[in-house]
Amino acid sequence: MLMSTNTHPPLAVNIKDGSFFKDLGMRVAQARKERNITQVQLAATLGIAQQTLAHYEGGRLRLPASLLPALAQELQLPVEALLGQPSTAKAAAKRGPAPKLAQHMERISALPKSQQKFVMQMIETVLAQQGR
């Protein structure tokens, strides 16, 4: 029987890495829920079983590094955020106060797409009234 070289069996988490993978799983679950994505939907998008995703979120299985870019893209987060590290953009912002507009834009970009659309419609309405 031939096995694909692109797939790896899920690896159980050892005690030494337990807290890292538990925290990672919690961040994944939180980001998924904030974006109103179900485990079934996210697992299907990533091409994994829902039960596997549940084990990743619970910290019972090690999430493979090869899955991080796709996961970050689907959750609209930088990989650094999933890993619990500040992103380079946030680290740069700590050097000095960011303009209020830039802060708002960052917060808006973290919203689910439907809420982003609503905010954009509100902004466009206000700007259209200003142009009268």
Backbone as CSV, one residue per row, in Angstrom:
resi,resn,N_x,N_y,N_z,CA_x,CA_y,CA_z,C_x,C_y,C_z
1,MET,0.840,-1.174,0.000,0.000,0.000,0.000,0.889,1.242,0.000
2,LEU,0.615,2.165,-0.934,1.381,3.395,-1.038,0.731,4.473,-0.190
3,MET,1.559,5.238,0.492,1.040,6.353,1.290,1.554,7.644,0.685
4,SER,0.743,8.641,0.685,1.127,9.952,0.180,2.172,10.563,1.099
5,THR,3.166,11.195,0.515,4.190,11.844,1.333,3.718,13.178,1.880
6,ASN,2.575,13.676,1.413,2.068,14.973,1.862,1.217,14.880,3.117
7,THR,0.843,13.690,3.518,0.000,13.571,4.703,0.795,12.977,5.845
8,HIS,0.521,13.473,7.027,1.182,12.983,8.225,0.112,12.578,9.210
9,PRO,0.300,11.463,9.885,-0.703,11.080,10.887,-0.670,12.077,12.038
10,PRO,-1.808,12.343,12.638,-1.837,13.254,13.781,-0.948,12.724,14.895
11,LEU,-0.229,13.600,15.531,0.671,13.215,16.605,0.095,13.635,17.941
12,ALA,0.120,12.698,18.889,-0.355,13.008,20.224,0.583,14.019,20.870
13,VAL,0.059,14.805,21.765,0.840,15.832,22.433,1.521,15.219,23.645
14,ASN,2.832,15.464,23.767,3.515,14.983,24.964,3.410,16.026,26.067
15,ILE,3.734,15.650,27.260,3.563,16.527,28.421,4.369,17.811,28.275
16,LYS,5.576,17.704,27.733,6.460,18.863,27.595,5.828,19.952,26.728
17,ASP,5.153,19.562,25.638,4.556,20.516,24.716,3.082,20.793,25.015
18,GLY,2.543,20.162,26.000,1.114,20.225,26.272,0.543,21.623,26.381
19,SER,1.181,22.482,27.169,0.604,23.816,27.366,0.665,24.641,26.087
20,PHE,1.719,24.472,25.283,1.815,25.215,24.028,0.664,24.846,23.107
21,PHE,0.433,23.543,22.910,-0.603,23.111,21.984,-2.007,23.355,22.533
22,LYS,-2.158,23.337,23.835,-3.455,23.665,24.440,-3.774,25.143,24.209
23,ASP,-2.776,26.016,24.414,-2.970,27.453,24.175,-3.218,27.734,22.699
24,LEU,-2.470,27.071,21.835,-2.663,27.231,20.392,-4.081,26.828,20.008
25,GLY,-4.522,25.694,20.503,-5.876,25.225,20.210,-6.940,26.192,20.699
26,MET,-6.723,26.782,21.869,-7.683,27.748,22.399,-7.740,28.983,21.516
27,ARG,-6.576,29.439,21.014,-6.571,30.602,20.129,-7.286,30.294,18.814
28,VAL,-7.082,29.091,18.288,-7.762,28.683,17.054,-9.273,28.658,17.283
29,ALA,-9.700,28.022,18.362,-11.133,27.924,18.661,-11.747,29.310,18.849
30,GLN,-11.060,30.186,19.575,-11.584,31.529,19.819,-11.719,32.301,18.508
31,ALA,-10.693,32.251,17.669,-10.737,32.973,16.389,-11.840,32.410,15.497
32,ARG,-11.991,31.099,15.494,-13.034,30.458,14.679,-14.414,30.907,15.142
33,LYS,-14.635,30.916,16.440,-15.936,31.307,16.987,-16.224,32.792,16.749
34,GLU,-15.193,33.632,16.865,-15.378,35.070,16.623,-15.816,35.345,15.187
35,ARG,-15.447,34.457,14.294,-15.800,34.629,12.884,-17.024,33.804,12.492
36,ASN,-17.690,33.251,13.487,-18.907,32.456,13.270,-18.693,31.325,12.269
37,ILE,-17.572,30.625,12.417,-17.257,29.465,11.583,-17.380,28.227,12.457
38,THR,-18.066,27.207,11.959,-18.189,25.964,12.723,-16.947,25.111,12.524
39,GLN,-16.753,24.155,13.425,-15.651,23.200,13.256,-15.800,22.444,11.946
40,VAL,-17.014,22.077,11.610,-17.265,21.333,10.371,-16.839,22.165,9.161
41,GLN,-17.217,23.446,9.151,-16.866,24.313,8.023,-15.354,24.494,7.900
42,LEU,-14.696,24.787,9.014,-13.254,25.020,8.982,-12.500,23.748,8.617
43,ALA,-12.917,22.635,9.179,-12.256,21.365,8.866,-12.385,21.040,7.384
44,ALA,-13.559,21.262,6.824,-13.763,20.986,5.397,-12.871,21.880,4.542
45,THR,-12.762,23.137,4.900,-11.910,24.065,4.164,-10.448,23.641,4.232
46,LEU,-10.027,23.139,5.385,-8.635,22.728,5.573,-8.358,21.322,5.044
47,GLY,-9.428,20.581,4.732,-9.259,19.224,4.225,-8.913,18.215,5.299
48,ILE,-9.433,18.458,6.504,-9.212,17.520,7.614,-10.562,17.131,8.206
49,ALA,-10.571,16.103,9.030,-11.804,15.671,9.687,-12.166,16.632,10.816
50,GLN,-13.455,16.803,11.057,-13.921,17.678,12.138,-13.368,17.197,13.484
51,GLN,-13.314,15.877,13.678,-12.795,15.336,14.940,-11.326,15.705,15.137
52,THR,-10.570,15.728,14.042,-9.160,16.112,14.125,-9.043,17.563,14.552
53,LEU,-9.856,18.434,13.948,-9.858,19.850,14.334,-10.235,19.992,15.806
54,ALA,-11.214,19.228,16.250,-11.621,19.284,17.659,-10.457,18.895,18.570
55,HIS,-9.671,17.901,18.166,-8.503,17.490,18.952,-7.416,18.570,18.937
56,TYR,-7.246,19.263,17.795,-6.289,20.368,17.741,-6.730,21.481,18.689
57,GLU,-8.021,21.830,18.626,-8.532,22.913,19.466,-8.456,22.561,20.946
58,GLY,-8.608,21.300,21.270,-8.533,20.872,22.664,-7.114,20.644,23.147
59,GLY,-6.145,20.756,22.239,-4.751,20.553,22.615,-4.370,19.102,22.800
60,ARG,-5.215,18.179,22.320,-4.931,16.758,22.470,-4.054,16.214,21.347
61,LEU,-4.008,16.910,20.227,-3.137,16.553,19.105,-2.297,17.761,18.731
62,ARG,-1.080,17.482,18.267,-0.206,18.559,17.796,-0.690,19.038,16.438
63,LEU,-0.908,20.314,16.330,-1.297,20.910,15.062,-0.037,20.997,14.203
64,PRO,-0.038,20.396,13.007,1.175,20.424,12.187,1.495,21.838,11.704
65,ALA,2.781,22.160,11.687,3.223,23.482,11.236,2.783,23.748,9.803
66,SER,2.698,22.708,8.991,2.306,22.879,7.591,0.861,23.362,7.448
67,LEU,0.060,23.199,8.482,-1.336,23.617,8.455,-1.510,25.078,8.884
68,LEU,-0.509,25.651,9.530,-0.632,27.009,10.076,-0.937,28.083,9.027
69,PRO,-0.252,28.109,7.866,-0.575,29.174,6.903,-2.028,29.142,6.427
70,ALA,-2.539,27.952,6.092,-3.930,27.846,5.635,-4.897,28.199,6.761
71,LEU,-4.588,27.769,7.964,-5.434,28.063,9.119,-5.460,29.568,9.384
72,ALA,-4.309,30.192,9.351,-4.239,31.640,9.567,-5.024,32.391,8.495
73,GLN,-4.918,31.941,7.257,-5.648,32.592,6.170,-7.150,32.456,6.374
74,GLU,-7.615,31.281,6.706,-9.052,31.062,6.902,-9.584,31.854,8.092
75,LEU,-8.756,32.024,9.123,-9.183,32.758,10.318,-8.850,34.242,10.237
76,GLN,-8.268,34.649,9.114,-7.932,36.056,8.868,-7.039,36.616,9.975
77,LEU,-6.019,35.842,10.321,-5.062,36.235,11.352,-3.650,35.975,10.860
78,PRO,-2.686,36.737,11.347,-1.306,36.371,11.043,-0.921,35.111,11.814
79,VAL,-0.007,34.340,11.268,0.447,33.115,11.931,0.964,33.445,13.327
80,GLU,1.629,34.606,13.471,2.164,35.002,14.777,1.053,35.077,15.825
81,ALA,-0.112,35.552,15.428,-1.226,35.657,16.378,-1.678,34.274,16.831
82,LEU,-1.711,33.316,15.904,-2.078,31.950,16.282,-1.065,31.369,17.262
83,LEU,0.196,31.721,17.063,1.256,31.201,17.923,1.369,31.956,19.244
84,GLY,0.561,33.012,19.400,0.567,33.763,20.647,1.653,34.804,20.721
85,GLN,2.182,35.186,19.560,3.228,36.198,19.507,2.673,37.439,18.822
86,PRO,3.146,38.618,19.215,2.661,39.820,18.536,3.125,39.816,17.087
87,SER,2.252,40.263,16.195,2.632,40.334,14.785,3.628,41.467,14.612
88,THR,4.343,41.457,13.504,5.330,42.502,13.256,4.657,43.864,13.150
89,ALA,3.433,43.922,12.624,2.712,45.193,12.530,2.395,45.733,13.921
90,LYS,1.964,44.853,14.822,1.649,45.296,16.172,2.919,45.679,16.923
91,ALA,4.003,44.949,16.693,5.261,45.272,17.354,5.740,46.643,16.908
92,ALA,5.598,46.956,15.619,6.003,48.269,15.113,5.120,49.353,15.711
93,ALA,3.839,49.066,15.898,2.921,50.055,16.438,3.259,50.395,17.892
94,LYS,3.899,49.493,18.605,4.241,49.749,19.994,5.348,50.785,20.133
95,ARG,6.070,51.056,19.074,7.163,52.029,19.132,6.647,53.446,19.331
96,GLY,5.450,53.705,18.894,4.883,55.032,19.037,3.388,54.943,18.895
97,PRO,2.686,55.973,19.317,1.226,55.915,19.221,0.776,55.904,17.757
98,ALA,-0.094,54.965,17.440,-0.637,54.874,16.083,-1.761,55.885,15.945
99,PRO,-1.925,56.426,14.752,-3.056,57.331,14.544,-4.370,56.615,14.835
100,LYS,-5.312,57.354,15.316,-6.614,56.785,15.691,-7.265,56.047,14.525
101,LEU,-7.172,56.589,13.331,-7.767,55.942,12.167,-7.127,54.581,11.900
102,ALA,-5.806,54.501,12.017,-5.114,53.230,11.801,-5.554,52.201,12.840
103,GLN,-5.749,52.637,14.072,-6.218,51.733,15.123,-7.613,51.205,14.788
104,HIS,-8.481,52.092,14.317,-9.836,51.665,13.957,-9.809,50.706,12.774
105,MET,-8.973,50.991,11.791,-8.888,50.124,10.610,-8.411,48.728,10.999
106,GLU,-7.466,48.643,11.925,-6.982,47.345,12.391,-8.104,46.568,13.082
107,ARG,-8.879,47.275,13.906,-9.994,46.612,14.600,-11.068,46.170,13.620
108,ILE,-11.344,47.001,12.618,-12.354,46.649,11.612,-11.908,45.432,10.816
109,SER,-10.625,45.368,10.480,-10.133,44.233,9.685,-10.218,42.918,10.444
110,ALA,-10.319,42.981,11.762,-10.438,41.764,12.565,-11.884,41.287,12.695
111,LEU,-12.831,42.106,12.251,-14.244,41.729,12.340,-14.595,40.685,11.288
112,PRO,-15.676,39.931,11.506,-16.176,39.026,10.453,-16.566,39.834,9.221
113,LYS,-16.520,39.201,8.060,-16.778,39.877,6.780,-18.116,40.619,6.772
114,SER,-19.158,40.020,7.341,-20.465,40.669,7.323,-20.443,41.985,8.112
115,GLN,-19.745,41.996,9.232,-19.652,43.218,10.024,-18.746,44.235,9.337
116,GLN,-17.692,43.773,8.659,-16.839,44.684,7.894,-17.660,45.391,6.823
117,LYS,-18.516,44.631,6.149,-19.358,45.203,5.092,-20.291,46.264,5.671
118,PHE,-20.878,45.980,6.829,-21.771,46.927,7.486,-21.024,48.226,7.822
119,VAL,-19.825,48.101,8.401,-19.042,49.276,8.761,-18.703,50.088,7.515
120,MET,-18.322,49.418,6.433,-17.990,50.115,5.193,-19.202,50.869,4.643
121,GLN,-20.389,50.267,4.735,-21.597,50.942,4.272,-21.867,52.197,5.103
122,MET,-21.631,52.095,6.405,-21.822,53.257,7.287,-20.849,54.372,6.906
123,ILE,-19.585,54.019,6.698,-18.577,55.018,6.327,-18.946,55.662,4.991
124,GLU,-19.320,54.854,4.028,-19.673,55.370,2.711,-20.875,56.299,2.783
125,THR,-21.846,55.984,3.640,-23.019,56.832,3.811,-22.606,58.196,4.382
126,VAL,-21.784,58.183,5.412,-21.328,59.431,6.026,-20.525,60.248,5.019
127,LEU,-19.631,59.601,4.283,-18.813,60.332,3.297,-19.662,60.890,2.164
128,ALA,-20.690,60.144,1.763,-21.580,60.628,0.702,-22.343,61.870,1.173
129,GLN,-22.768,61.877,2.444,-23.474,63.039,2.987,-22.538,64.242,3.088
130,GLN,-21.285,64.002,3.369,-20.293,65.065,3.482,-20.058,65.733,2.129
131,GLY,-20.152,64.946,1.051,-19.888,65.456,-0.274,-21.017,66.246,-0.876
132,ARG,-22.169,66.355,-0.215,-23.333,67.085,-0.747,-23.113,68.552,-0.795
